[in-house]
Amino acid sequence: MTKPLLWILVSLIFVILIWGFIGGSKAKDIGITCDFGIGDDGKVLCWKWHKNAVGELQEGLSSLGKSIDDSIQKLN
């Protein structure tokens, strides 16, 4: 194996591991579900995740709160 090819392979593995750690930290949130990962429900390494119903509700309530705050600011 040539040196440049080895460096590319090592770099690719490093990037995949970093993405897994980022997803694992995201999957620890209540509103996130890991679709593809390793560990306790993908909480160690997770490569594919999505917002679940709780996450969607959290986002909706946050948007509602911001809208109410904006409306109050406009009244003042």
C-alpha positions as CSV (number, residue, x, y, z in Angstrom):
1,M,0.0,0.0,0.0
2,T,1.4,3.4,-0.9
3,K,1.8,6.1,1.7
4,P,-0.8,8.6,0.2
5,L,-3.4,5.9,0.0
6,L,-2.7,4.9,3.6
7,W,-3.1,8.5,4.7
8,I,-6.4,8.9,2.9
9,L,-7.7,5.7,4.5
10,V,-6.6,6.7,8.0
11,S,-8.1,10.2,7.5
12,L,-11.4,8.7,6.3
13,I,-11.6,6.4,9.3
14,F,-10.9,9.4,11.6
15,V,-13.7,11.4,10.0
16,I,-16.1,8.5,10.3
17,L,-15.3,8.1,14.0
18,I,-15.6,11.8,14.7
19,W,-19.0,11.9,13.0
20,G,-20.0,8.9,15.1
21,F,-19.0,10.7,18.3
22,I,-20.9,13.8,17.3
23,G,-24.0,11.7,16.6
24,G,-23.6,9.9,19.8
25,S,-23.6,13.1,21.8
26,K,-26.7,14.3,19.8
27,A,-28.5,11.0,20.5
28,K,-28.2,11.6,24.2
29,D,-30.7,14.4,23.9
30,I,-34.3,13.4,24.7
31,G,-35.7,14.7,21.4
32,I,-33.2,12.7,19.2
33,T,-33.4,9.1,18.1
34,C,-30.4,7.2,16.7
35,D,-31.2,5.2,13.6
36,F,-27.8,3.7,13.0
37,G,-25.2,3.4,15.7
38,I,-23.2,1.4,18.2
39,G,-23.7,1.2,22.0
40,D,-26.6,1.8,24.2
41,D,-29.2,2.9,21.7
42,G,-26.5,4.6,19.6
43,K,-25.4,6.8,22.5
44,V,-21.7,5.9,22.0
45,L,-21.4,6.2,18.3
46,C,-24.3,7.2,16.0
47,W,-24.0,7.9,12.3
48,K,-27.7,8.6,11.4
49,W,-30.2,10.3,13.7
50,H,-33.5,12.2,13.5
51,K,-35.8,14.2,15.7
52,N,-38.5,12.1,17.3
53,A,-42.0,13.3,18.4
54,V,-40.6,14.9,21.6
55,G,-38.0,16.8,19.5
56,E,-40.6,18.1,17.1
57,L,-42.7,19.2,20.1
58,Q,-39.7,20.9,21.7
59,E,-39.0,22.8,18.5
60,G,-42.6,23.8,18.1
61,L,-42.8,25.1,21.6
62,S,-39.6,27.0,21.2
63,S,-40.9,28.7,18.0
64,L,-44.1,29.5,19.7
65,G,-42.2,31.1,22.6
66,K,-40.1,33.2,20.2
67,S,-43.2,34.3,18.4
68,I,-44.9,35.4,21.6
69,D,-41.7,37.2,22.7
70,D,-41.5,39.0,19.4
71,S,-45.2,40.0,19.6
72,I,-44.6,41.4,23.2
73,Q,-41.6,43.3,22.0
74,K,-43.6,44.9,19.2
75,L,-46.3,46.0,21.7
76,N,-43.7,47.9,23.8
